[in-house]
Amino acid sequence: MATAVIGGITTRYDVIGAGPSLLMFSPGGFDATLDKWTTQGIYARIKPVEHLSKKYTCIVFDRRETGESGGRVERVTWAHYVAQGKGLLDHLKIQRAHIMGACMGCCSAIAFGVAHPETTESLVLYWPVGGPRYRINGHLRFAQHLAYVYQHGLDAVVSLAINEGKSFGQDPRGGPWVSVIRRDPSFAEAYARQDVERYTRLVLAMGRTLIDRDTAPGAEPEDLLRLDIPALVVPGRDHSHATSAARYLEECLSKAEYWDVAVDQQTEETAPARILEFLDSVG
């Protein structure tokens, strides 16, 4: 693994394979580490990096505030995640790339396409998050963290992060910076000294603006409608990955191809082949 400092924050990344560049925004919600491409749910089953790296240079990384990447206490927006991805491409001296997102990574991918269309060769959007249950559960997660802060204080959040070792998704009490607290003692010390009221306002705004609609968040529909970028949309079907969110992105992206296939038919034999077919057609 390698690291790069992007906007003052360390990013852990890996480059796998050879061929045209494919920047991959990891699945995993608020625990979007590069290993999720091989260990989590459907991605462990379809093995996208193993297959795509045979023809493409796969660039995978720990999203900021997850895994071995660093973080900063600020109101994190989709633009911050875009800046990390673009900064990584700049670090690698890559001027143009295919952009793939999975799960919550789809939000970063579409935001990347809107912000940097000149850099975006195509978009692959696998199981985009969205739907009313996703919004409700996402807001609840932030609320549970703040309730813990009010009841026990920021010192208790630090102790929880260090002693429990769970992600924000696994235990909302630890909050969005839990992995950075656990890894970086100086960050943890500064985190615990924050003013609770100011921290609360920041976290409230972060949760509300990241998860701001009952469909796929990440970019405004008017901006998506203006994009002239080929896209492949692959639907999920559960409480976090509503099929309606995938259909919404199909509607908003004028050059979208929608792979209308049931989840149980998305296998190691079918899914990587479909993605490769799409990438080859626009490369």
Stockholm file with secondary structure:
# STOCKHOLM 1.0

chainA/1-283         MATAVIGGITTRYDVIGAGPSLLMFSPGGFDATLDKWTTQGIYARIKPVEHLSKKYTCIVFDRRETGESGGRVERVTWAHYVAQGKGLLDHLKIQRAHIMGACMGCCSAIAFGVAHPETTESLVLYWPVGGPRYRINGHLRFAQHLAYVYQHGLDAVVSLAINEGKSFGQDPRGGPWVSVIRRDPSFAEAYARQDVERYTRLVLAMGRTLIDRDTAPGAEPEDLLRLDIPALVVPGRDHSHATSAARYLEECLSKAEYWDVAVDQQTEETAPARILEFLDSVG
#=GR chainA/1-283 SS CEEEEETTEEEEEEEESCSSEEEEECCSGGGCCTTHHHHSHHHHHHCHHHHHTTTSEEEEECCTTSTTCCCCSSCCCHHHHHHHHHHHHHHTTCCCEEEEEETTHHHHHHHHHHHCTTTEEEEEEESCCBSHHHHHHHHHHHHHHHHHHHHHCHHHHHHHHHHHCCCTTTCGGGCTTHHHHHHCHHHHHHHHTSCHHHHHHHHHHHHHHHSCSSSCCSSCHHHHHTCCCCEEEECCCSSSBCHHHHHHHHHHCTTEEECCCCGGGCCTTTHHHHHHHHHHHHC
#=GC SS_cons         CEEEEETTEEEEEEEESCSSEEEEECCSGGGCCTTHHHHSHHHHHHCHHHHHTTTSEEEEECCTTSTTCCCCSSCCCHHHHHHHHHHHHHHTTCCCEEEEEETTHHHHHHHHHHHCTTTEEEEEEESCCBSHHHHHHHHHHHHHHHHHHHHHCHHHHHHHHHHHCCCTTTCGGGCTTHHHHHHCHHHHHHHHTSCHHHHHHHHHHHHHHHSCSSSCCSSCHHHHHTCCCCEEEECCCSSSBCHHHHHHHHHHCTTEEECCCCGGGCCTTTHHHHHHHHHHHHC
//
